[in-house]
Structure formats: structure tokens, C-alpha cells
Amino acid sequence: MSVNQHAERVHGKNVQDYLQQPTFKTFEEERQHNKQKLAGAFRLFGRFGFSEGVAGQITYRDPELTDHLWVNPYGIHFSRIKASDLVLVNDAGEVVEGKYSVQKAAFNIHAAVHRVRPDVIASAHAHPVYSKTWSASGRLLDPLTQDACAFYNDHAVLDEYSGVVYEEEEGDRIARALGNKKAVLLRSHGPLTVGQSVDSAAFWFITMERSCQAQLLAEAAGIVNPIDDKNATIAASQVGREIDGWENFQPLWERIVGEQPDLLD
């Protein structure tokens, strides 16, 4: 019996009572739900210190106009973004809904990923300190912890830095490096994570940053002792599934909405 099937009790109720993925009757209902999740993800990124000036984006593929992306407005701090602030861009990077502009690098990175990965509903990229520091090594994360095993054999490295992603070709290189995996470390730049929901893409980003922090601390302390391949593979199958990313985001979502309900506007 899997963790998700096990009737574990929480305050007298089954886990499943709390962690049910939503279903939608209309595109409008689905769109609004996920725009709110996107705004919540930005607020969490702001809370965790992932902002760096105007750098960083999370994108959401529109459920109806599937070659269009919802993205954060240029120049607004993550900690202030509301669902109504989000901007819709078409496959040419033109704003078709919203009152703000969009960073060109944001479009080039994320549009390429969404174009070649129809399974990707959301993608996240920013420049948090630990993962951008670890990215300079040009190395994959080691399976040092159970959490890091979520990325075991499921992330890649783009081991070359070619400047800010102002050209479409750079976005294509990132998409090729990512391949069919859930994350890629862009050397001397930072991570990019993807998911089949806004929830999972955001959680993979958050936990990758923490895993990079753990890797750097272990390296500095000289206690790098990776989990063996067999057990890392097992752990990956237990903590690295799409549903695991979605579920792990829910407590974060509940907290940020409870503290900052204006993000839903």
C-alpha cells in the first residue's frame, strides 16, 4: 500500500480528506484557480527570499489557449503579486491580457520549455542564493538526503553560461538540457523546475533550493556521503512523483493564503 493510499489519520480525518486534487467544470474556473495558485507561489517565493530585483518567473499554461502563458508582471516584487496582476502572453511574447509588461528573458526561457514539453503546465525559475551558488559547480545534486532523492536521475545541468537569455536560441538550449526531467540547473544562473501543476513546479523549486543548501553545507563540513543507488532510486519513487510535489505544496498554500488573503484578488 502506497503512502497516498494509506489511511493515515490527521485530526480524526483521513489524509485524503485534506489532499484532494480539484476538478473543474469550465476553463474559467480552472484558470482562476490556477492564477490564484500562481499568485500564492509568488508570495511564497517572496517569503523565502527568492526575489532578486526583476529576475525570476513562474509561468502557467492557459487551459484553453494552450500556447499562451500566464506570468508575473515585470517590475512587481513577488511579495506583492495578486492573481489579478498576472499577465497573459501569446506564443510571440505579446501581452494579450493584463496591464503590465513582461520581461523578454522570462518569455524566452519559459516559452521554449512549454513548447517542447506539452506535459508541462507550469515552470519556475529564479536566482535564490544556494541553488545559484551550487549551479556554479556544474554538478548534479548528490542524493545526500531523502528530500534530494526527489531529483535523483530526474534533473540535469546546463554546463555553460552564455549570458542573460535575451535570444530564443538560449531558451531552446535550456529546453534541450531539461529534456524530460523535472529540473535543470543552469550553470552560474540558477535552477528551473517544471510540473504538471503550478503546485508541483513551485514545490520542486522550493525543495531544490533547500537541497542545494544541504549539499553546500555537507561539502563545507566534509561529510558528503550519498545514499546508494538502490535506496536513492526507491526514495525517488516515493518522494519524487508529480503527486508528491502537488501534495507538499498544499500546507504552504494554506499558510500563505491564511496570512495574505489579498493574493486571491
Phi and psi in degrees as GROMACS dihedral restraints (atoms count N, CA, C in turn):
[ dihedral_restraints ]
;  ai    aj    ak    al  type     phi  dphi    fc
    3     4     5     6     1   -78.4    20    10
    4     5     6     7     1   166.9    20    10
    6     7     8     9     1   -58.3    20    10
    7     8     9    10     1   -39.8    20    10
    9    10    11    12     1   -71.4    20    10
   10    11    12    13     1   -23.2    20    10
   12    13    14    15     1   -89.8    20    10
   13    14    15    16     1   -21.5    20    10
   15    16    17    18     1   -68.4    20    10
   16    17    18    19     1   130.8    20    10
   18    19    20    21     1   -81.3    20    10
   19    20    21    22     1    62.0    20    10
   21    22    23    24     1   -69.1    20    10
   22    23    24    25     1   141.4    20    10
   24    25    26    27     1   -98.6    20    10
   25    26    27    28     1   135.1    20    10
   27    28    29    30     1  -133.8    20    10
   28    29    30    31     1   111.8    20    10
   30    31    32    33     1    51.9    20    10
   31    32    33    34     1    39.4    20    10
   33    34    35    36     1    83.9    20    10
   34    35    36    37     1     4.0    20    10
   36    37    38    39     1  -125.7    20    10
   37    38    39    40     1   158.4    20    10
   39    40    41    42     1   -71.6    20    10
   40    41    42    43     1   150.6    20    10
   42    43    44    45     1   -53.7    20    10
   43    44    45    46     1   -39.9    20    10
   45    46    47    48     1   -59.8    20    10
   46    47    48    49     1   -27.0    20    10
   48    49    50    51     1   -65.5    20    10
   49    50    51    52     1   -27.8    20    10
   51    52    53    54     1   -94.9    20    10
   52    53    54    55     1   -29.5    20    10
   54    55    56    57     1  -117.2    20    10
   55    56    57    58     1    69.4    20    10
   57    58    59    60     1  -108.9    20    10
   58    59    60    61     1   122.0    20    10
   60    61    62    63     1   -67.6    20    10
   61    62    63    64     1   138.5    20    10
   63    64    65    66     1   -75.4    20    10
   64    65    66    67     1   156.3    20    10
   66    67    68    69     1  -120.1    20    10
   67    68    69    70     1   156.4    20    10
   69    70    71    72     1  -131.0    20    10
   70    71    72    73     1   146.9    20    10
   72    73    74    75     1   -93.2    20    10
   73    74    75    76     1   -25.2    20    10
   75    76    77    78     1  -138.2    20    10
   76    77    78    79     1   160.7    20    10
   78    79    80    81     1   -62.1    20    10
   79    80    81    82     1   -38.5    20    10
   81    82    83    84     1   -61.6    20    10
   82    83    84    85     1   -41.9    20    10
   84    85    86    87     1   -65.2    20    10
   85    86    87    88     1   -43.8    20    10
   87    88    89    90     1   -65.0    20    10
   88    89    90    91     1   -42.5    20    10
   90    91    92    93     1   -61.9    20    10
   91    92    93    94     1   -47.0    20    10
   93    94    95    96     1   -65.6    20    10
   94    95    96    97     1   -40.9    20    10
   96    97    98    99     1   -57.6    20    10
   97    98    99   100     1   -46.7    20    10
   99   100   101   102     1   -78.2    20    10
  100   101   102   103     1   -26.7    20    10
  102   103   104   105     1   -65.2    20    10
  103   104   105   106     1   -37.7    20    10
  105   106   107   108     1   -67.1    20    10
  106   107   108   109     1   -40.7    20    10
  108   109   110   111     1   -62.0    20    10
  109   110   111   112     1   -39.3    20    10
  111   112   113   114     1   -63.6    20    10
  112   113   114   115     1   -44.2    20    10
  114   115   116   117     1   -62.2    20    10
  115   116   117   118     1   -39.3    20    10
  117   118   119   120     1   -63.6    20    10
  118   119   120   121     1   -39.4    20    10
  120   121   122   123     1   -62.9    20    10
  121   122   123   124     1   -41.0    20    10
  123   124   125   126     1   -63.5    20    10
  124   125   126   127     1   -41.9    20    10
  126   127   128   129     1   -61.3    20    10
  127   128   129   130     1   -40.5    20    10
  129   130   131   132     1   -65.4    20    10
  130   131   132   133     1   -41.6    20    10
  132   133   134   135     1   -59.8    20    10
  133   134   135   136     1   -40.3    20    10
  135   136   137   138     1   -64.2    20    10
  136   137   138   139     1   -41.9    20    10
  138   139   140   141     1   -62.1    20    10
  139   140   141   142     1   -38.9    20    10
  141   142   143   144     1   -85.3    20    10
  142   143   144   145     1     2.1    20    10
  144   145   146   147     1    78.9    20    10
  145   146   147   148     1    28.8    20    10
  147   148   149   150     1   -85.4    20    10
  148   149   150   151     1    -5.8    20    10
  150   151   152   153     1   -78.1    20    10
  151   152   153   154     1   147.1    20    10
  153   154   155   156     1  -148.8    20    10
  154   155   156   157     1    83.3    20    10
  156   157   158   159     1    63.8    20    10
  157   158   159   160     1  -126.5    20    10
  159   160   161   162     1   -96.9    20    10
  160   161   162   163     1     5.3    20    10
  162   163   164   165     1   -78.9    20    10
  163   164   165   166     1   147.6    20    10
  165   166   167   168     1   106.1    20    10
  166   167   168   169     1   142.1    20    10
  168   169   170   171     1  -151.6    20    10
  169   170   171   172     1   154.1    20    10
  171   172   173   174     1  -129.4    20    10
  172   173   174   175     1   135.0    20    10
  174   175   176   177     1  -118.6    20    10
  175   176   177   178     1   153.6    20    10
  177   178   179   180     1  -134.2    20    10
  178   179   180   181     1   125.9    20    10
  180   181   182   183     1   -75.5    20    10
  181   182   183   184     1   126.3    20    10
  183   184   185   186     1   -62.2    20    10
  184   185   186   187     1   137.6    20    10
  186   187   188   189     1   -72.3    20    10
  187   188   189   190     1   -21.5    20    10
  189   190   191   192     1  -103.0    20    10
  190   191   192   193     1   -50.8    20    10
  192   193   194   195     1   -94.7    20    10
  193   194   195   196     1    82.8    20    10
  195   196   197   198     1   -72.3    20    10
  196   197   198   199     1    -7.9    20    10
  198   199   200   201     1   -99.8    20    10
  199   200   201   202     1    12.2    20    10
  201   202   203   204     1  -110.0    20    10
  202   203   204   205     1   147.1    20    10
  204   205   206   207     1  -124.9    20    10
  205   206   207   208     1   138.3    20    10
  207   208   209   210     1   -89.7    20    10
  208   209   210   211     1   135.5    20    10
  210   211   212   213     1  -148.1    20    10
  211   212   213   214     1   162.8    20    10
  213   214   215   216     1   -69.5    20    10
  214   215   216   217     1   146.0    20    10
  216   217   218   219     1   -70.5    20    10
  217   218   219   220     1   144.2    20    10
  219   220   221   222     1   -68.6    20    10
  220   221   222   223     1   128.3    20    10
  222   223   224   225     1    91.5    20    10
  223   224   225   226     1    -0.9    20    10
  225   226   227   228     1  -101.6    20    10
  226   227   228   229     1   129.5    20    10
  228   229   230   231     1   -62.8    20    10
  229   230   231   232     1   142.7    20    10
  231   232   233   234     1   -50.7    20    10
  232   233   234   235     1   -37.9    20    10
  234   235   236   237     1   -72.3    20    10
  235   236   237   238     1    -5.1    20    10
  237   238   239   240     1  -115.5    20    10
  238   239   240   241     1    -3.3    20    10
  240   241   242   243     1   -72.7    20    10
  241   242   243   244     1   133.8    20    10
  243   244   245   246     1  -111.6    20    10
  244   245   246   247     1   163.0    20    10
  246   247   248   249     1   -57.6    20    10
  247   248   249   250     1   -36.3    20    10
  249   250   251   252     1   -73.1    20    10
  250   251   252   253     1   -12.7    20    10
  252   253   254   255     1   -83.0    20    10
  253   254   255   256     1   -17.8    20    10
  255   256   257   258     1   -64.4    20    10
  256   257   258   259     1   151.7    20    10
  258   259   260   261     1  -117.3    20    10
  259   260   261   262     1   136.6    20    10
  261   262   263   264     1  -101.2    20    10
  262   263   264   265     1   126.2    20    10
  264   265   266   267     1  -119.5    20    10
  265   266   267   268     1   149.2    20    10
  267   268   269   270     1   -88.6    20    10
  268   269   270   271     1  -174.5    20    10
  270   271   272   273     1   -71.9    20    10
  271   272   273   274     1    -4.5    20    10
  273   274   275   276     1  -102.0    20    10
  274   275   276   277     1     2.8    20    10
  276   277   278   279     1    82.5    20    10
  277   278   279   280     1    12.3    20    10
  279   280   281   282     1   -88.4    20    10
  280   281   282   283     1   137.5    20    10
  282   283   284   285     1   -73.2    20    10
  283   284   285   286     1   122.5    20    10
  285   286   287   288     1  -112.5    20    10
  286   287   288   289     1   -12.5    20    10
  288   289   290   291     1  -154.2    20    10
  289   290   291   292     1   133.8    20    10
  291   292   293   294     1   119.9    20    10
  292   293   294   295     1   158.8    20    10
  294   295   296   297     1  -104.7    20    10
  295   296   297   298     1     6.2    20    10
  297   298   299   300     1  -119.1    20    10
  298   299   300   301     1   166.7    20    10
  300   301   302   303     1   -91.2    20    10
  301   302   303   304     1   172.9    20    10
  303   304   305   306     1  -127.4    20    10
  304   305   306   307     1   141.0    20    10
  306   307   308   309     1   -67.8    20    10
  307   308   309   310     1   133.9    20    10
  309   310   311   312     1   -62.4    20    10
  310   311   312   313     1   -42.2    20    10
  312   313   314   315     1   -60.7    20    10
  313   314   315   316     1   -35.9    20    10
  315   316   317   318     1   -60.7    20    10
  316   317   318   319     1   -45.7    20    10
  318   319   320   321     1   -65.1    20    10
  319   320   321   322     1   -44.8    20    10
  321   322   323   324     1   -62.3    20    10
  322   323   324   325     1   -40.6    20    10
  324   325   326   327     1   -67.0    20    10
  325   326   327   328     1   -53.9    20    10
  327   328   329   330     1   -79.2    20    10
  328   329   330   331     1   -34.7    20    10
  330   331   332   333     1   -61.6    20    10
  331   332   333   334     1   -39.8    20    10
  333   334   335   336     1   -63.8    20    10
  334   335   336   337     1   -42.2    20    10
  336   337   338   339     1   -64.4    20    10
  337   338   339   340     1   -48.2    20    10
  339   340   341   342     1   -65.0    20    10
  340   341   342   343     1   -31.3    20    10
  342   343   344   345     1   -67.3    20    10
  343   344   345   346     1   -40.6    20    10
  345   346   347   348     1   -95.3    20    10
  346   347   348   349     1    -9.4    20    10
  348   349   350   351     1  -123.8    20    10
  349   350   351   352     1    84.0    20    10
  351   352   353   354     1   -62.7    20    10
  352   353   354   355     1   -17.6    20    10
  354   355   356   357     1   -77.1    20    10
  355   356   357   358     1   -16.1    20    10
  357   358   359   360     1   -82.5    20    10
  358   359   360   361     1   118.4    20    10
  360   361   362   363     1   -94.0    20    10
  361   362   363   364     1   -29.8    20    10
  363   364   365   366     1  -145.9    20    10
  364   365   366   367     1   150.6    20    10
  366   367   368   369     1  -140.6    20    10
  367   368   369   370     1   147.6    20    10
  369   370   371   372     1  -131.3    20    10
  370   371   372   373     1   138.2    20    10
  372   373   374   375     1  -149.6    20    10
  373   374   375   376     1   133.5    20    10
  375   376   377   378     1  -157.4    20    10
  376   377   378   379     1  -173.4    20    10
  378   379   380   381     1  -123.0    20    10
  379   380   381   382     1    53.0    20    10
  381   382   383   384     1   -67.8    20    10
  382   383   384   385     1   154.9    20    10
  384   385   386   387     1   -64.5    20    10
  385   386   387   388     1   -42.8    20    10
  387   388   389   390     1   -74.6    20    10
  388   389   390   391     1   -43.1    20    10
  390   391   392   393     1   -74.0    20    10
  391   392   393   394     1   -31.9    20    10
  393   394   395   396     1   -72.6    20    10
  394   395   396   397     1   -30.9    20    10
  396   397   398   399     1   -67.2    20    10
  397   398   399   400     1   -48.2    20    10
  399   400   401   402     1   -63.7    20    10
  400   401   402   403     1   -33.2    20    10
  402   403   404   405     1   -61.1    20    10
  403   404   405   406     1   -26.6    20    10
  405   406   407   408     1   -64.9    20    10
  406   407   408   409     1   -19.5    20    10
  408   409   410   411     1   -73.5    20    10
  409   410   411   412     1   -22.0    20    10
  411   412   413   414     1    70.2    20    10
  412   413   414   415     1    19.0    20    10
  414   415   416   417     1  -113.4    20    10
  415   416   417   418     1   152.3    20    10
  417   418   419   420     1   -69.6    20    10
  418   419   420   421     1   157.8    20    10
  420   421   422   423     1   -68.7    20    10
  421   422   423   424     1   140.4    20    10
  423   424   425   426     1   -82.9    20    10
  424   425   426   427     1   152.0    20    10
  426   427   428   429     1   -78.3    20    10
  427   428   429   430     1    69.6    20    10
  429   430   431   432     1   -80.4    20    10
  430   431   432   433     1   -28.4    20    10
  432   433   434   435     1  -133.8    20    10
  433   434   435   436     1   165.4    20    10
  435   436   437   438     1   -59.0    20    10
  436   437   438   439     1   -41.4    20    10
  438   439   440   441     1   -63.0    20    10
  439   440   441   442     1   -41.5    20    10
  441   442   443   444     1   -64.7    20    10
  442   443   444   445     1   -23.9    20    10
  444   445   446   447     1   -65.2    20    10
  445   446   447   448     1   -16.4    20    10
  447   448   449   450     1   -59.1    20    10
  448   449   450   451     1   -24.1    20    10
  450   451   452   453     1  -105.0    20    10
  451   452   453   454     1     4.7    20    10
  453   454   455   456     1   -65.8    20    10
  454   455   456   457     1   122.8    20    10
  456   457   458   459     1    57.7    20    10
  457   458   459   460     1    21.7    20    10
  459   460   461   462     1  -138.6    20    10
  460   461   462   463     1    28.3    20    10
  462   463   464   465     1  -148.3    20    10
  463   464   465   466     1   164.2    20    10
  465   466   467   468     1  -135.1    20    10
  466   467   468   469     1   172.6    20    10
  468   469   470   471     1  -126.9    20    10
  469   470   471   472     1   131.4    20    10
  471   472   473   474     1   -95.5    20    10
  472   473   474   475     1    98.0    20    10
  474   475   476   477     1   -88.8    20    10
  475   476   477   478     1    53.0    20    10
  477   478   479   480     1  -162.4    20    10
  478   479   480   481     1   134.5    20    10
  480   481   482   483     1  -107.6    20    10
  481   482   483   484     1   127.1    20    10
  483   484   485   486     1  -127.4    20    10
  484   485   486   487     1    24.1    20    10
  486   487   488   489     1    93.7    20    10
  487   488   489   490     1  -178.4    20    10
  489   490   491   492     1   -62.5    20    10
  490   491   492   493     1   143.6    20    10
  492   493   494   495     1   -81.9    20    10
  493   494   495   496     1    74.8    20    10
  495   496   497   498     1   -93.2    20    10
  496   497   498   499     1   -10.9    20    10
  498   499   500   501     1  -114.3    20    10
  499   500   501   502     1   148.3    20    10
  501   502   503   504     1   -60.8    20    10
  502   503   504   505     1   -33.4    20    10
  504   505   506   507     1   -60.9    20    10
  505   506   507   508     1   -33.9    20    10
  507   508   509   510     1   -66.6    20    10
  508   509   510   511     1   -40.6    20    10
  510   511   512   513     1   -62.5    20    10
  511   512   513   514     1   -38.8    20    10
  513   514   515   516     1   -64.2    20    10
  514   515   516   517     1   -38.1    20    10
  516   517   518   519     1   -64.4    20    10
  517   518   519   520     1   -40.4    20    10
  519   520   521   522     1   -63.8    20    10
  520   521   522   523     1   -44.3    20    10
  522   523   524   525     1   -62.6    20    10
  523   524   525   526     1   -39.7    20    10
  525   526   527   528     1   -66.7    20    10
  526   527   528   529     1   -39.9    20    10
  528   529   530   531     1   -65.1    20    10
  529   530   531   532     1   -40.4    20    10
  531   532   533   534     1   -61.5    20    10
  532   533   534   535     1   -42.3    20    10
  534   535   536   537     1    59.3    20    10
  535   536   537   538     1  -131.8    20    10
  537   538   539   540     1  -100.7    20    10
  538   539   540   541     1    19.5    20    10
  540   541   542   543     1   -94.5    20    10
  541   542   543   544     1   173.9    20    10
  543   544   545   546     1   -91.8    20    10
  544   545   546   547     1   -10.5    20    10
  546   547   548   549     1  -156.9    20    10
  547   548   549   550     1   153.4    20    10
  549   550   551   552     1  -141.0    20    10
  550   551   552   553     1   137.3    20    10
  552   553   554   555     1   -95.3    20    10
  553   554   555   556     1   117.5    20    10
  555   556   557   558     1   -89.4    20    10
  556   557   558   559     1   116.4    20    10
  558   559   560   561     1   -55.6    20    10
  559   560   561   562     1   129.9    20    10
  561   562   563   564     1    59.1    20    10
  562   563   564   565     1    25.6    20    10
  564   565   566   567     1  -135.0    20    10
  565   566   567   568     1   -57.4    20    10
  567   568   569   570     1   144.8    20    10
  568   569   570   571     1  -178.5    20    10
  570   571   572   573     1   -92.0    20    10
  571   572   573   574     1   159.1    20    10
  573   574   575   576     1  -133.5    20    10
  574   575   576   577     1   130.6    20    10
  576   577   578   579     1  -124.2    20    10
  577   578   579   580     1   154.1    20    10
  579   580   581   582     1  -134.1    20    10
  580   581   582   583     1   160.7    20    10
  582   583   584   585     1  -159.5    20    10
  583   584   585   586     1   169.3    20    10
  585   586   587   588     1   -87.6    20    10
  586   587   588   589     1     9.2    20    10
  588   589   590   591     1  -153.5    20    10
  589   590   591   592     1   159.3    20    10
  591   592   593   594     1   -58.6    20    10
  592   593   594   595     1   -39.6    20    10
  594   595   596   597     1   -58.4    20    10
  595   596   597   598     1   -51.2    20    10
  597   598   599   600     1   -69.7    20    10
  598   599   600   601     1   -41.8    20    10
  600   601   602   603     1   -59.1    20    10
  601   602   603   604     1   -41.4    20    10
  603   604   605   606     1   -69.0    20    10
  604   605   606   607     1   -42.9    20    10
  606   607   608   609     1   -67.0    20    10
  607   608   609   610     1   -41.2    20    10
  609   610   611   612     1   -58.4    20    10
  610   611   612   613     1   -37.3    20    10
  612   613   614   615     1   -65.9    20    10
  613   614   615   616     1   -46.6    20    10
  615   616   617   618     1   -60.4    20    10
  616   617   618   619     1   -46.7    20    10
  618   619   620   621     1   -75.4    20    10
  619   620   621   622     1   -25.4    20    10
  621   622   623   624     1   -67.3    20    10
  622   623   624   625     1   -40.9    20    10
  624   625   626   627     1   -60.3    20    10
  625   626   627   628     1   -43.4    20    10
  627   628   629   630     1   -67.6    20    10
  628   629   630   631     1   -35.5    20    10
  630   631   632   633     1   -68.7    20    10
  631   632   633   634     1   -35.9    20    10
  633   634   635   636     1   -66.1    20    10
  634   635   636   637     1   -37.8    20    10
  636   637   638   639     1   -61.5    20    10
  637   638   639   640     1   -45.4    20    10
  639   640   641   642     1   -62.7    20    10
  640   641   642   643     1   -40.2    20    10
  642   643   644   645     1   -62.6    20    10
  643   644   645   646     1   -45.7    20    10
  645   646   647   648     1   -63.8    20    10
  646   647   648   649     1   -40.5    20    10
  648   649   650   651     1   -65.3    20    10
  649   650   651   652     1   -42.0    20    10
  651   652   653   654     1   -64.6    20    10
  652   653   654   655     1   -42.5    20    10
  654   655   656   657     1   -61.5    20    10
  655   656   657   658     1   -43.9    20    10
  657   658   659   660     1   -65.5    20    10
  658   659   660   661     1   -33.8    20    10
  660   661   662   663     1   -86.6    20    10
  661   662   663   664     1    -7.3    20    10
  663   664   665   666     1    69.5    20    10
  664   665   666   667     1    33.0    20    10
  666   667   668   669     1  -121.8    20    10
  667   668   669   670     1    37.1    20    10
  669   670   671   672     1   -71.5    20    10
  670   671   672   673     1   112.4    20    10
  672   673   674   675     1  -142.0    20    10
  673   674   675   676     1    79.4    20    10
  675   676   677   678     1   -61.3    20    10
  676   677   678   679     1   149.6    20    10
  678   679   680   681     1   -65.2    20    10
  679   680   681   682     1   141.1    20    10
  681   682   683   684     1   -66.0    20    10
  682   683   684   685     1   160.2    20    10
  684   685   686   687     1   -55.7    20    10
  685   686   687   688     1   -45.7    20    10
  687   688   689   690     1   -58.8    20    10
  688   689   690   691     1   -51.0    20    10
  690   691   692   693     1   -75.3    20    10
  691   692   693   694     1   -30.0    20    10
  693   694   695   696     1   -66.2    20    10
  694   695   696   697     1   -38.2    20    10
  696   697   698   699     1   -65.7    20    10
  697   698   699   700     1   -42.1    20    10
  699   700   701   702     1   -62.8    20    10
  700   701   702   703     1   -46.6    20    10
  702   703   704   705     1   -61.2    20    10
  703   704   705   706     1   -38.9    20    10
  705   706   707   708     1   -60.3    20    10
  706   707   708   709     1   -36.4    20    10
  708   709   710   711     1   -74.1    20    10
  709   710   711   712     1   -12.2    20    10
  711   712   713   714     1  -102.8    20    10
  712   713   714   715     1   -28.2    20    10
  714   715   716   717     1  -121.6    20    10
  715   716   717   718     1    -4.9    20    10
  717   718   719   720     1  -111.4    20    10
  718   719   720   721     1    12.3    20    10
  720   721   722   723     1   -78.7    20    10
  721   722   723   724     1   159.9    20    10
  723   724   725   726     1   -53.8    20    10
  724   725   726   727     1   -44.9    20    10
  726   727   728   729     1   -63.1    20    10
  727   728   729   730     1   -32.0    20    10
  729   730   731   732     1   -65.8    20    10
  730   731   732   733     1   -41.5    20    10
  732   733   734   735     1   -63.4    20    10
  733   734   735   736     1   -43.8    20    10
  735   736   737   738     1   -62.4    20    10
  736   737   738   739     1   -48.5    20    10
  738   739   740   741     1   -63.1    20    10
  739   740   741   742     1   -41.9    20    10
  741   742   743   744     1   -67.6    20    10
  742   743   744   745     1   -20.5    20    10
  744   745   746   747     1   -76.2    20    10
  745   746   747   748     1   -25.1    20    10
  747   748   749   750     1   -62.7    20    10
  748   749   750   751     1   -43.6    20    10
  750   751   752   753     1   -62.5    20    10
  751   752   753   754     1   -35.3    20    10
  753   754   755   756     1   -65.7    20    10
  754   755   756   757     1   -42.1    20    10
  756   757   758   759     1   -62.0    20    10
  757   758   759   760     1   -47.3    20    10
  759   760   761   762     1   -60.4    20    10
  760   761   762   763     1   -39.4    20    10
  762   763   764   765     1   -68.1    20    10
  763   764   765   766     1   -46.8    20    10
  765   766   767   768     1   -69.5    20    10
  766   767   768   769     1   -35.2    20    10
  768   769   770   771     1   -67.9    20    10
  769   770   771   772     1   -38.9    20    10
  771   772   773   774     1   -64.1    20    10
  772   773   774   775     1   -35.2    20    10
  774   775   776   777     1   -85.5    20    10
  775   776   777   778     1   -33.3    20    10
  777   778   779   780     1  -134.1    20    10
  778   779   780   781     1    66.3    20    10
  780   781   782   783     1   -64.1    20    10
  781   782   783   784     1   -16.6    20    10
  783   784   785   786     1   -64.5    20    10
  784   785   786   787     1   -16.8    20    10
  786   787   788   789     1   -63.3    20    10
  787   788   789   790     1   -22.5    20    10
  789   790   791   792     1   -74.3    20    10
  790   791   792   793     1   -17.2    20    10
